[in-house]
Amino acid sequence: MSDISAASARNLPEYTVSELSQALKRTVEETYAYVRVRGEISGFKRAASGHLYMALKDDSAVLDAVCWRGTAARLGIAPEDGLEVICTGKLTTYPGRSKYQIVVEAMELAGEGALLKLLEERRKKLAAEGLFDEARKRKLPFLPEVIGVVTSPTGAVIRDILHRLADRFPRHVLIWPVLVQGEGAAAQVAAAIQGFNRLVPGGRVPRPDVLIVARGGGSLEDLWAFNEEIVVRAAAASEIPLISAVGHETDTTLIDFASDRRAPTPTAAAEMAVPVRADLQAMVLDNARRLVSGMQRGMDDRRVRLEGFARGLPDLDSLLGSWNQRLDTAGERLGNAGRGLLRERRQQVLHWAAQIKAPKQIVADSERRFRREVAALGGALKRYLQVRTERYASIGDRFGPALVARPVRDAERRLKACSDMLESLSYHRVLERGYAVVRDAGGKAVSAAASLAAGDAVSIELADGSVGAQVTGAETSGARPGRKPDAPAEAANPAKRDQRQGRLL
């Protein structure tokens, strides 16, 4: 038996590693060309090239999976760890590591129950953050000028919205085209909401007054983009009031909880955004009719009440007749009284005018009174002066000698003493003793011979008068007999001699 086994082993074909790997690859790919595999995602990562790498596992096995970049952009869901999915693709091997793997071409959640479980967990998480609170929701404007729509530009949704707006109340509509399902749809929807909010009021592109995020109906997987956190947070943070219109009436997504209003359909969202113009016109006309009718009824009411009040009042003619008669009588009396008063005042004026004197007579009377007063004043003044004169004369006779004569005699004695003293001090007494005063041509007394020159004219004042003379020469005065001759400095230097006062001796 061992010989047979060894012979059989020698008869087996021999493969290289590459040949065996290629054979296995062909066998796996031919046998499992297209399969659907259900499992839980584990170790998910996105490479820089855009390819997705992960593992699908269940209770007892693990299968590697890869999704190329072109296919990853078309996936209906965003893979993440712990998510149970069904992947559709083909099996292949990776000879470099002796591994087999599935190349994913489509991915879906493994049953609606798992998807709803994930949706419920996300809803609770976002609700706990307060993103669904009613206090955050804003009131929609009654009649917006500009409406922003976030939806696919090629679907029937936008046509339904535009058609409904045109029927109800045409408004300016701005469309932000986005993907509404598949890879990248959630990011585009969130970017569109944020982009509308970043528009500046009054800018080149008008800022919408209300936003509509719309999509047609579909499965839970088709609507999954509107359950993503990025979309829900963008809707909750929108400063512009937002209406969500995703799916049909029975479809519910997380954006419905975060929006300010939820519309069951895109058409209903357009109806919420604007009122019906015809209804408004009819309402305005109806209100106008009601206003006119109400005013008319009010006026009729007041007219009836006024007529009732008028019937309760007495007749106006009878009520005013006696007053009219009294008024006529009073008017007649007033006219007569006015004329009588005028006559009385005229008589008083004439009486007063008769008593008034003419201006010439008044002036003459005043002049006569003035003359009488002047004459009376003159007589009184003369009498007063006469009395005062007599009184002063009697007083002078009594007190004159005592009060006047003695001071006069004293004053005469003092005056005579001063006169005698002045006479004794006068230089004329010196002239009487034989002296003379020599004066120059200017009449100034000459006190020194040196101040005169030969030929100067002088005048000589004597005791009984003055005579003229002319200087013929000058002599130096010698010493007096009995005294030593002296030469004072002032004789040697006439310029230094004081010329202000002459010498007497």
Secondary structure, 3 states (H helix, E strand, C coil): CHHHHHHHHHHCCCCCHHHHHHHHHHHHHHHCCCEEEEEEEEEEEECCCCCEEEEEECCCCEEEEEECHHHHCCCCCCCCCCCEEEEEEEEEEEHHHCEEEEEEEEEEECCHHHHHHHHHHHHHHHHHCCCCCHHHCCCCCCCCCEEEEEECCCCHHHHHHHHHHHHHCCCEEEEEECCCCCCCHHHHHHHHHHHHHHCCCCCCCCCCCEEEEEECCCCCCCCHHHHCHHHHHHHHHCCCCEEEEECCCCCCCHHHHHCCEECCCHHHHHHHHCCCHHHHHHHHHHHHHHHHHHHHHHHHHHHHHHHHHHHHCCCHHHHHHHHHHHHHHHHHHHHHHHHHHHHHHHHHHHHHHHHCCCHHHHHHHHHHHHHHHHHHHHHHHHHHHHHHHHHHHHHHHHHHHHHHHHHHHHHHHHHHHHHHHHHHHCCHHHHCCCCCEEECCCCCECCCHHHCCCCCEEEEEECCEEEEEECCCCCCCCCCCCCCCCCCHHHHCHHHCCCCCCCCC
